[in-house]
Amino acid sequence: MAGRGTPATALLVTRSIEHRVRAYEHDPKHASYGTEAVELLGQDAGRVFKTLVANLDGRLVVGVVPVSRQLDLKALAAALGGKKARMAAIPEAERATGYVAGGISPLGQRKALPLALDVSAVDHPTIFCSGGRRGLEIELAPADLVALTRAVVAPIAA
């Protein structure tokens, strides 16, 4: 693996979860972290997932959806048993997860937040998600992501 590890990669190694780490040079001028990952990894945007932190009825939760789609906040609320969700402020998301925006991983968060993974993930043998910093992606089986995060799998992408 190029560069230093992250809490996300350490968790996968500790749990002996099969995965691949893919690093690329992040361009700070790029308009979208997710689109940049898709382009530089040469992957379909439906297989590369972004990790988004939301505030659901006063508690932070996570929605993981394909880069090619948007997070449906009403669907996220329904999936995680809440009423109203809104996107969390970036500083709030960074404090809770221990990661910087554009590098928030669903794995190895400072405080494990309730997580919903879009159902489209199960259509693929492996998916990509942030490895815990900008320019670092992890490829792993969706079932392993679900098991490690205790994710709810639901249609949360619009």
Secondary structure, 3 states (H helix, E strand, C coil): CCCCCCHHHHHHHHCCCCEEEEECCCCCCCCCHHHHHHHHHCCCCCCEEEEEEEEECCEEEEEEEECCCCECHHHHHHHCCCCCEEECCHHHHHHHHCCCCCCCCCCCCCCCCCEEEEHHHHHCCCEEEECCCCCEEEEECHHHHHHHHCCEEECCEC
